[in-house]
Amino acid sequence: MAGFAGRVGIGLVAVALGCGTAAAQGWQHLGKVQRVEKLKDGVELSAGSAKVRITAFRDGIFRVRVTPNGTFPKDFSWAVIESPQPPALQIEENQKEIRITAGSVIATAQKSPLLHWTKITTASAIKLAR
């Protein structure tokens, strides 16, 4: 019985490792940001043929869109029924990241790699941390 349980355990581990490898193969890094285009309501980042667009929809609400081929489809959402009212923006850029401040919310996009591309925090949390 112990031999059978051991073989089943090894089989389950092999299946789990195989599934992890298959899932990892579907994940693709976008690479390094090569171009930053400032928009009236946010920024558009280009990394190879891929693009990431981060826009301020309303005060405290950011929208992040990604397209692997560089062309965004028509802007449509079943979930958002309101019209955008972008607040005044402050965009700061350095070698490592881009920060977009809209009201009390800050969106940070890391440039290299463009993998963990958006981190959104509130300005009050940043003031407390300093």
Secondary structure in CASP SS format (residue, H / E / C, confidence):
PFRMAT SS
TARGET T0000
AUTHOR 0000-0000-0000
METHOD secondary structure of the structure
MODEL  1
M C 1.00
A H 1.00
G H 1.00
F H 1.00
A H 1.00
G H 1.00
R H 1.00
V H 1.00
G H 1.00
I H 1.00
G H 1.00
L H 1.00
V H 1.00
A H 1.00
V H 1.00
A H 1.00
L H 1.00
G H 1.00
C H 1.00
G H 1.00
T H 1.00
A H 1.00
A H 1.00
A H 1.00
Q H 1.00
G H 1.00
W C 1.00
Q C 1.00
H C 1.00
L C 1.00
G C 1.00
K C 1.00
V C 1.00
Q C 1.00
R E 1.00
V E 1.00
E E 1.00
K E 1.00
L E 1.00
K C 1.00
D C 1.00
G E 1.00
V E 1.00
E E 1.00
L E 1.00
S E 1.00
A E 1.00
G C 1.00
S C 1.00
A E 1.00
K E 1.00
V E 1.00
R E 1.00
I E 1.00
T E 1.00
A E 1.00
F E 1.00
R E 1.00
D C 1.00
G C 1.00
I E 1.00
F E 1.00
R E 1.00
V E 1.00
R E 1.00
V E 1.00
T E 1.00
P C 1.00
N C 1.00
G C 1.00
T C 1.00
F C 1.00
P C 1.00
K C 1.00
D C 1.00
F C 1.00
S C 1.00
W C 1.00
A C 1.00
V C 1.00
I C 1.00
E C 1.00
S C 1.00
P C 1.00
Q C 1.00
P C 1.00
P C 1.00
A C 1.00
L E 1.00
Q E 1.00
I E 1.00
E E 1.00
E E 1.00
N C 1.00
Q C 1.00
K C 1.00
E E 1.00
I E 1.00
R E 1.00
I E 1.00
T E 1.00
A E 1.00
G C 1.00
S C 1.00
V E 1.00
I E 1.00
A E 1.00
T E 1.00
A E 1.00
Q E 1.00
K C 1.00
S C 1.00
P C 1.00
L C 1.00
L C 1.00
H C 1.00
W C 1.00
T C 1.00
K E 1.00
I E 1.00
T E 1.00
T E 1.00
A H 1.00
S H 1.00
A H 1.00
I H 1.00
K H 1.00
L H 1.00
A H 1.00
R C 1.00
END
